[in-house]
Amino acid sequence: MAGARGERVRTYYGVIGGMSDMSAVMEAANIFGSPMVPPERRNPMETTSRGLGEMLKAALNQGFRQFVVGIGGELDE
């Protein structure tokens, strides 16, 4: 997946539900959250959320049609 500055990052998603209603659960902060970018490089004009789309596409390709996406994370001060 593409990280906040376009670099490759490794991430994962979880699965919840039963066989007929499984959902992929993803945390956006694991891909492009503030802790993933050094403070001096945190510029929203130079970062991207592309990796989340890539992860959604990967889950779609595996057959998932329901998603839970968290946009939490913690700010690194």
Sequence and secondary structure as in RCSB ss.txt:
>XXXX:A:sequence
MAGARGERVRTYYGVIGGMSDMSAVMEAANIFGSPMVPPERRNPMETTSRGLGEMLKAALNQGFRQFVVGIGGEL
DE
>XXXX:A:secstr
 B TTS B     EEES TTS EEEEETHHHHSGGGS GGG  TTS   HHHHHHHHHHHHTT   EEEE     
  
